[in-house]
Amino acid sequence: MKDTTILEKSITGNEEHISISRAEYDALKAENTELNQKLDYLMG
């Protein structure tokens, strides 16, 4: 399974690399999409 690297910047500006699996990335992306749809409905 291919790993995906996510780049995040902390408050101090230091860079931190976090590696997660493609499956975990896809699951988080799907959850994010679902939550955004719920938010759009509530704000709509």
mmCIF file of the N, C-alpha and C atoms, coordinates in Angstrom:
data_MODEL
# 
_entry.id   MODEL 
# 
loop_
_atom_site.group_PDB 
_atom_site.id 
_atom_site.type_symbol 
_atom_site.label_atom_id 
_atom_site.label_alt_id 
_atom_site.label_comp_id 
_atom_site.label_asym_id 
_atom_site.label_entity_id 
_atom_site.label_seq_id 
_atom_site.pdbx_PDB_ins_code 
_atom_site.Cartn_x 
_atom_site.Cartn_y 
_atom_site.Cartn_z 
_atom_site.occupancy 
_atom_site.B_iso_or_equiv 
_atom_site.pdbx_formal_charge 
_atom_site.auth_seq_id 
_atom_site.auth_comp_id 
_atom_site.auth_asym_id 
_atom_site.auth_atom_id 
_atom_site.pdbx_PDB_model_num 
ATOM 1   N N  . MET A 1 1  ? 0.840   -1.178 0.000  1.00 0.00 ? 1  MET A N  1 
ATOM 2   C CA . MET A 1 1  ? 0.000   0.000  0.000  1.00 0.00 ? 1  MET A CA 1 
ATOM 3   C C  . MET A 1 1  ? 0.887   1.244  0.000  1.00 0.00 ? 1  MET A C  1 
ATOM 4   N N  . LYS A 1 2  ? 0.529   2.202  -0.796 1.00 0.00 ? 2  LYS A N  1 
ATOM 5   C CA . LYS A 1 2  ? 1.322   3.420  -0.948 1.00 0.00 ? 2  LYS A CA 1 
ATOM 6   C C  . LYS A 1 2  ? 1.087   4.365  0.229  1.00 0.00 ? 2  LYS A C  1 
ATOM 7   N N  . ASP A 1 3  ? 2.163   4.913  0.786  1.00 0.00 ? 3  ASP A N  1 
ATOM 8   C CA . ASP A 1 3  ? 2.041   5.872  1.874  1.00 0.00 ? 3  ASP A CA 1 
ATOM 9   C C  . ASP A 1 3  ? 1.927   7.276  1.320  1.00 0.00 ? 3  ASP A C  1 
ATOM 10  N N  . THR A 1 4  ? 1.222   8.105  2.048  1.00 0.00 ? 4  THR A N  1 
ATOM 11  C CA . THR A 1 4  ? 1.047   9.500  1.682  1.00 0.00 ? 4  THR A CA 1 
ATOM 12  C C  . THR A 1 4  ? 1.660   10.349 2.779  1.00 0.00 ? 4  THR A C  1 
ATOM 13  N N  . THR A 1 5  ? 2.408   11.361 2.413  1.00 0.00 ? 5  THR A N  1 
ATOM 14  C CA . THR A 1 5  ? 3.008   12.247 3.394  1.00 0.00 ? 5  THR A CA 1 
ATOM 15  C C  . THR A 1 5  ? 2.224   13.544 3.436  1.00 0.00 ? 5  THR A C  1 
ATOM 16  N N  . ILE A 1 6  ? 1.847   13.929 4.645  1.00 0.00 ? 6  ILE A N  1 
ATOM 17  C CA . ILE A 1 6  ? 1.105   15.158 4.867  1.00 0.00 ? 6  ILE A CA 1 
ATOM 18  C C  . ILE A 1 6  ? 2.053   16.154 5.537  1.00 0.00 ? 6  ILE A C  1 
ATOM 19  N N  . LEU A 1 7  ? 2.056   17.387 5.057  1.00 0.00 ? 7  LEU A N  1 
ATOM 20  C CA . LEU A 1 7  ? 2.917   18.424 5.625  1.00 0.00 ? 7  LEU A CA 1 
ATOM 21  C C  . LEU A 1 7  ? 2.069   19.387 6.435  1.00 0.00 ? 7  LEU A C  1 
ATOM 22  N N  . GLU A 1 8  ? 2.447   19.577 7.705  1.00 0.00 ? 8  GLU A N  1 
ATOM 23  C CA . GLU A 1 8  ? 1.753   20.522 8.561  1.00 0.00 ? 8  GLU A CA 1 
ATOM 24  C C  . GLU A 1 8  ? 2.760   21.510 9.118  1.00 0.00 ? 8  GLU A C  1 
ATOM 25  N N  . LYS A 1 9  ? 2.325   22.738 9.340  1.00 0.00 ? 9  LYS A N  1 
ATOM 26  C CA . LYS A 1 9  ? 3.190   23.736 9.954  1.00 0.00 ? 9  LYS A CA 1 
ATOM 27  C C  . LYS A 1 9  ? 2.657   24.048 11.337 1.00 0.00 ? 9  LYS A C  1 
ATOM 28  N N  . SER A 1 10 ? 3.527   23.993 12.329 1.00 0.00 ? 10 SER A N  1 
ATOM 29  C CA . SER A 1 10 ? 3.109   24.309 13.686 1.00 0.00 ? 10 SER A CA 1 
ATOM 30  C C  . SER A 1 10 ? 3.093   25.817 13.887 1.00 0.00 ? 10 SER A C  1 
ATOM 31  N N  . ILE A 1 11 ? 2.660   26.241 15.058 1.00 0.00 ? 11 ILE A N  1 
ATOM 32  C CA . ILE A 1 11 ? 2.546   27.669 15.357 1.00 0.00 ? 11 ILE A CA 1 
ATOM 33  C C  . ILE A 1 11 ? 3.905   28.361 15.255 1.00 0.00 ? 11 ILE A C  1 
ATOM 34  N N  . THR A 1 12 ? 4.967   27.665 15.615 1.00 0.00 ? 12 THR A N  1 
ATOM 35  C CA . THR A 1 12 ? 6.296   28.271 15.589 1.00 0.00 ? 12 THR A CA 1 
ATOM 36  C C  . THR A 1 12 ? 6.870   28.342 14.178 1.00 0.00 ? 12 THR A C  1 
ATOM 37  N N  . GLY A 1 13 ? 6.213   27.705 13.219 1.00 0.00 ? 13 GLY A N  1 
ATOM 38  C CA . GLY A 1 13 ? 6.693   27.722 11.849 1.00 0.00 ? 13 GLY A CA 1 
ATOM 39  C C  . GLY A 1 13 ? 7.579   26.538 11.518 1.00 0.00 ? 13 GLY A C  1 
ATOM 40  N N  . ASN A 1 14 ? 7.875   25.692 12.495 1.00 0.00 ? 14 ASN A N  1 
ATOM 41  C CA . ASN A 1 14 ? 8.658   24.487 12.225 1.00 0.00 ? 14 ASN A CA 1 
ATOM 42  C C  . ASN A 1 14 ? 7.805   23.511 11.429 1.00 0.00 ? 14 ASN A C  1 
ATOM 43  N N  . GLU A 1 15 ? 8.436   22.771 10.540 1.00 0.00 ? 15 GLU A N  1 
ATOM 44  C CA . GLU A 1 15 ? 7.706   21.824 9.708  1.00 0.00 ? 15 GLU A CA 1 
ATOM 45  C C  . GLU A 1 15 ? 7.732   20.442 10.340 1.00 0.00 ? 15 GLU A C  1 
ATOM 46  N N  . GLU A 1 16 ? 6.592   19.768 10.269 1.00 0.00 ? 16 GLU A N  1 
ATOM 47  C CA . GLU A 1 16 ? 6.482   18.421 10.803 1.00 0.00 ? 16 GLU A CA 1 
ATOM 48  C C  . GLU A 1 16 ? 5.887   17.530 9.724  1.00 0.00 ? 16 GLU A C  1 
ATOM 49  N N  . HIS A 1 17 ? 6.560   16.435 9.407  1.00 0.00 ? 17 HIS A N  1 
ATOM 50  C CA . HIS A 1 17 ? 6.076   15.500 8.393  1.00 0.00 ? 17 HIS A CA 1 
ATOM 51  C C  . HIS A 1 17 ? 5.391   14.333 9.087  1.00 0.00 ? 17 HIS A C  1 
ATOM 52  N N  . ILE A 1 18 ? 4.194   14.015 8.613  1.00 0.00 ? 18 ILE A N  1 
ATOM 53  C CA . ILE A 1 18 ? 3.437   12.903 9.162  1.00 0.00 ? 18 ILE A CA 1 
ATOM 54  C C  . ILE A 1 18 ? 3.080   11.971 8.013  1.00 0.00 ? 18 ILE A C  1 
ATOM 55  N N  . SER A 1 19 ? 3.432   10.710 8.136  1.00 0.00 ? 19 SER A N  1 
ATOM 56  C CA . SER A 1 19 ? 3.096   9.734  7.096  1.00 0.00 ? 19 SER A CA 1 
ATOM 57  C C  . SER A 1 19 ? 1.894   8.919  7.537  1.00 0.00 ? 19 SER A C  1 
ATOM 58  N N  . ILE A 1 20 ? 0.891   8.829  6.665  1.00 0.00 ? 20 ILE A N  1 
ATOM 59  C CA . ILE A 1 20 ? -0.277  7.997  6.915  1.00 0.00 ? 20 ILE A CA 1 
ATOM 60  C C  . ILE A 1 20 ? -0.524  7.138  5.682  1.00 0.00 ? 20 ILE A C  1 
ATOM 61  N N  . SER A 1 21 ? -1.239  6.049  5.886  1.00 0.00 ? 21 SER A N  1 
ATOM 62  C CA . SER A 1 21 ? -1.523  5.160  4.757  1.00 0.00 ? 21 SER A CA 1 
ATOM 63  C C  . SER A 1 21 ? -2.550  5.796  3.834  1.00 0.00 ? 21 SER A C  1 
ATOM 64  N N  . ARG A 1 22 ? -2.575  5.346  2.602  1.00 0.00 ? 22 ARG A N  1 
ATOM 65  C CA . ARG A 1 22 ? -3.547  5.838  1.625  1.00 0.00 ? 22 ARG A CA 1 
ATOM 66  C C  . ARG A 1 22 ? -4.967  5.535  2.110  1.00 0.00 ? 22 ARG A C  1 
ATOM 67  N N  . ALA A 1 23 ? -5.166  4.360  2.720  1.00 0.00 ? 23 ALA A N  1 
ATOM 68  C CA . ALA A 1 23 ? -6.496  3.987  3.215  1.00 0.00 ? 23 ALA A CA 1 
ATOM 69  C C  . ALA A 1 23 ? -6.954  4.951  4.303  1.00 0.00 ? 23 ALA A C  1 
ATOM 70  N N  . GLU A 1 24 ? -6.047  5.305  5.209  1.00 0.00 ? 24 GLU A N  1 
ATOM 71  C CA . GLU A 1 24 ? -6.393  6.247  6.269  1.00 0.00 ? 24 GLU A CA 1 
ATOM 72  C C  . GLU A 1 24 ? -6.681  7.625  5.684  1.00 0.00 ? 24 GLU A C  1 
ATOM 73  N N  . TYR A 1 25 ? -5.882  8.039  4.707  1.00 0.00 ? 25 TYR A N  1 
ATOM 74  C CA . TYR A 1 25 ? -6.097  9.327  4.034  1.00 0.00 ? 25 TYR A CA 1 
ATOM 75  C C  . TYR A 1 25 ? -7.469  9.363  3.368  1.00 0.00 ? 25 TYR A C  1 
ATOM 76  N N  . ASP A 1 26 ? -7.804  8.297  2.642  1.00 0.00 ? 26 ASP A N  1 
ATOM 77  C CA . ASP A 1 26 ? -9.095  8.235  1.955  1.00 0.00 ? 26 ASP A CA 1 
ATOM 78  C C  . ASP A 1 26 ? -10.253 8.258  2.948  1.00 0.00 ? 26 ASP A C  1 
ATOM 79  N N  . ALA A 1 27 ? -10.099 7.555  4.086  1.00 0.00 ? 27 ALA A N  1 
ATOM 80  C CA . ALA A 1 27 ? -11.153 7.537  5.101  1.00 0.00 ? 27 ALA A CA 1 
ATOM 81  C C  . ALA A 1 27 ? -11.351 8.926  5.700  1.00 0.00 ? 27 ALA A C  1 
ATOM 82  N N  . LEU A 1 28 ? -10.257 9.619  5.995  1.00 0.00 ? 28 LEU A N  1 
ATOM 83  C CA . LEU A 1 28 ? -10.351 10.967 6.555  1.00 0.00 ? 28 LEU A CA 1 
ATOM 84  C C  . LEU A 1 28 ? -10.938 11.946 5.545  1.00 0.00 ? 28 LEU A C  1 
ATOM 85  N N  . LYS A 1 29 ? -10.570 11.782 4.288  1.00 0.00 ? 29 LYS A N  1 
ATOM 86  C CA . LYS A 1 29 ? -11.104 12.654 3.241  1.00 0.00 ? 29 LYS A CA 1 
ATOM 87  C C  . LYS A 1 29 ? -12.612 12.456 3.093  1.00 0.00 ? 29 LYS A C  1 
ATOM 88  N N  . ALA A 1 30 ? -13.069 11.201 3.144  1.00 0.00 ? 30 ALA A N  1 
ATOM 89  C CA . ALA A 1 30 ? -14.500 10.903 3.049  1.00 0.00 ? 30 ALA A CA 1 
ATOM 90  C C  . ALA A 1 30 ? -15.251 11.474 4.246  1.00 0.00 ? 30 ALA A C  1 
ATOM 91  N N  . GLU A 1 31 ? -14.665 11.341 5.436  1.00 0.00 ? 31 GLU A N  1 
ATOM 92  C CA . GLU A 1 31 ? -15.297 11.896 6.637  1.00 0.00 ? 31 GLU A CA 1 
ATOM 93  C C  . GLU A 1 31 ? -15.386 13.415 6.540  1.00 0.00 ? 31 GLU A C  1 
ATOM 94  N N  . ASN A 1 32 ? -14.340 14.043 6.044  1.00 0.00 ? 32 ASN A N  1 
ATOM 95  C CA . ASN A 1 32 ? -14.326 15.495 5.871  1.00 0.00 ? 32 ASN A CA 1 
ATOM 96  C C  . ASN A 1 32 ? -15.425 15.935 4.906  1.00 0.00 ? 32 ASN A C  1 
ATOM 97  N N  . THR A 1 33 ? -15.579 15.220 3.809  1.00 0.00 ? 33 THR A N  1 
ATOM 98  C CA . THR A 1 33 ? -16.621 15.538 2.832  1.00 0.00 ? 33 THR A CA 1 
ATOM 99  C C  . THR A 1 33 ? -18.004 15.423 3.460  1.00 0.00 ? 33 THR A C  1 
ATOM 100 N N  . GLU A 1 34 ? -18.216 14.352 4.225  1.00 0.00 ? 34 GLU A N  1 
ATOM 101 C CA . GLU A 1 34 ? -19.508 14.144 4.887  1.00 0.00 ? 34 GLU A CA 1 
ATOM 102 C C  . GLU A 1 34 ? -19.806 15.269 5.883  1.00 0.00 ? 34 GLU A C  1 
ATOM 103 N N  . LEU A 1 35 ? -18.814 15.651 6.671  1.00 0.00 ? 35 LEU A N  1 
ATOM 104 C CA . LEU A 1 35 ? -19.008 16.722 7.648  1.00 0.00 ? 35 LEU A CA 1 
ATOM 105 C C  . LEU A 1 35 ? -19.262 18.060 6.967  1.00 0.00 ? 35 LEU A C  1 
ATOM 106 N N  . ASN A 1 36 ? -18.589 18.308 5.857  1.00 0.00 ? 36 ASN A N  1 
ATOM 107 C CA . ASN A 1 36 ? -18.825 19.551 5.118  1.00 0.00 ? 36 ASN A CA 1 
ATOM 108 C C  . ASN A 1 36 ? -20.241 19.598 4.551  1.00 0.00 ? 36 ASN A C  1 
ATOM 109 N N  . GLN A 1 37 ? -20.752 18.451 4.097  1.00 0.00 ? 37 GLN A N  1 
ATOM 110 C CA . GLN A 1 37 ? -22.124 18.397 3.590  1.00 0.00 ? 37 GLN A CA 1 
ATOM 111 C C  . GLN A 1 37 ? -23.123 18.685 4.705  1.00 0.00 ? 37 GLN A C  1 
ATOM 112 N N  . LYS A 1 38 ? -22.875 18.133 5.897  1.00 0.00 ? 38 LYS A N  1 
ATOM 113 C CA . LYS A 1 38 ? -23.753 18.394 7.039  1.00 0.00 ? 38 LYS A CA 1 
ATOM 114 C C  . LYS A 1 38 ? -23.698 19.867 7.428  1.00 0.00 ? 38 LYS A C  1 
ATOM 115 N N  . LEU A 1 39 ? -22.506 20.439 7.407  1.00 0.00 ? 39 LEU A N  1 
ATOM 116 C CA . LEU A 1 39 ? -22.346 21.853 7.734  1.00 0.00 ? 39 LEU A CA 1 
ATOM 117 C C  . LEU A 1 39 ? -23.084 22.730 6.729  1.00 0.00 ? 39 LEU A C  1 
ATOM 118 N N  . ASP A 1 40 ? -22.946 22.414 5.452  1.00 0.00 ? 40 ASP A N  1 
ATOM 119 C CA . ASP A 1 40 ? -23.654 23.172 4.415  1.00 0.00 ? 40 ASP A CA 1 
ATOM 120 C C  . ASP A 1 40 ? -25.163 23.109 4.633  1.00 0.00 ? 40 ASP A C  1 
ATOM 121 N N  . TYR A 1 41 ? -25.666 21.925 5.013  1.00 0.00 ? 41 TYR A N  1 
ATOM 122 C CA . TYR A 1 41 ? -27.099 21.766 5.265  1.00 0.00 ? 41 TYR A CA 1 
ATOM 123 C C  . TYR A 1 41 ? -27.535 22.633 6.449  1.00 0.00 ? 41 TYR A C  1 
ATOM 124 N N  . LEU A 1 42 ? -26.753 22.597 7.526  1.00 0.00 ? 42 LEU A N  1 
ATOM 125 C CA . LEU A 1 42 ? -27.105 23.364 8.721  1.00 0.00 ? 42 LEU A CA 1 
ATOM 126 C C  . LEU A 1 42 ? -26.999 24.867 8.494  1.00 0.00 ? 42 LEU A C  1 
ATOM 127 N N  . MET A 1 43 ? -26.032 25.282 7.694  1.00 0.00 ? 43 MET A N  1 
ATOM 128 C CA . MET A 1 43 ? -25.831 26.713 7.441  1.00 0.00 ? 43 MET A CA 1 
ATOM 129 C C  . MET A 1 43 ? -26.755 27.227 6.338  1.00 0.00 ? 43 MET A C  1 
ATOM 130 N N  . GLY A 1 44 ? -27.293 26.297 5.533  1.00 0.00 ? 44 GLY A N  1 
ATOM 131 C CA . GLY A 1 44 ? -28.075 26.646 4.360  1.00 0.00 ? 44 GLY A CA 1 
ATOM 132 C C  . GLY A 1 44 ? -29.389 27.258 4.688  1.00 0.00 ? 44 GLY A C  1 
# 
